[in-house]
Amino acid sequence: MAAKLPPIPEAWKNDRANDIESVTVEGVRPPSDGAQWEVKACFTNPATIGGYLGRPKIAVHGGIKIYRNGEFVSSINARGQRDHLLKDETLGNLILDRDPNNMSANEKSFLADKDDNREVSLAPPHGVSAENFAQALMMAANSYDDSLPYSLPPLATFDSTISDVSNPMAEAPIKMPYGFQDHLAPKNYNSNSLLAGLLTNVGADSNIETIKKYIERKGYAAPGIDNLVPRDRFRN
């Protein structure tokens, strides 16, 4: 069972001096429980097999895991509305999976090997404790309004030809799909967009570049991580 997190932490701001949209989280500081808290990014294979369809690089889906004294507490993860596939052949809206155990402690990162679970530690904003950082992420995630349409990356294609039925001796050029590109079109959003938007919303946006560099170093891609969910989609 996931631990119940304390109320909203003390106030802080995004430390980018020129960011006029800096978010301020206000409230009464809850007493620290004295435990060691950790926030980590975890990467899974979209739809189990979907990651292998990313071109030219395999795509990963990013989420957050929260640990207390080394034990799994909760996770933050977003997805499309799968039931819409049967209704209107779309993935519906980008929604937060509000089951705190949706990325269980036993679910290793897609980039894991026998020696390392390949989870990336996320740094709190300057002057904020790891415990309060975890609390703020959970609060901000639960305030997301589930309102943005979920988008897949554009199709990756290769050039081919097809016979012209009106002239069997002629061939017409055609684009043949073979997967999805490893980026999203502008103003399109997915689960990686929520991860990046959430970190920015609590003033921890410096972690985005850390995540991107790590994934790139491993030879993968995180489509949507540059398309941040806007601040106004977080109600709190």
HELIX and SHEET records of a PDB file:
HELIX    1   1 GLY A   50  LEU A   53  5                                   4    
HELIX    2   2 HIS A   84  LYS A   87  1                                   4    
HELIX    3   3 ALA A  130  ASN A  142  1                                  13    
HELIX    4   4 SER A  191  ASN A  201  1                                  11    
HELIX    5   5 SER A  206  ARG A  217  1                                  12    
HELIX    6   6 ARG A  231  ARG A  233  5                                   3    
SHEET    1   A 4 GLU A  71  ILE A  76  0                                        
SHEET    2   A 4 HIS A  61  ARG A  68 -1                                        
SHEET    3   A 4 TRP A  37  THR A  44 -1                                        
SHEET    4   A 4 VAL A 120  SER A 121 -1                                        
SHEET    1   B 3 GLY A  54  ARG A  55  0                                        
SHEET    2   B 3 ASN A 167  GLN A 181  1                                        
SHEET    3   B 3 LEU A 155  ASP A 164 -1                                        
SHEET    1   C 2 ALA A  78  ARG A  79  0                                        
SHEET    2   C 2 ILE A  95  LEU A  96 -1                                        
END                                                                             
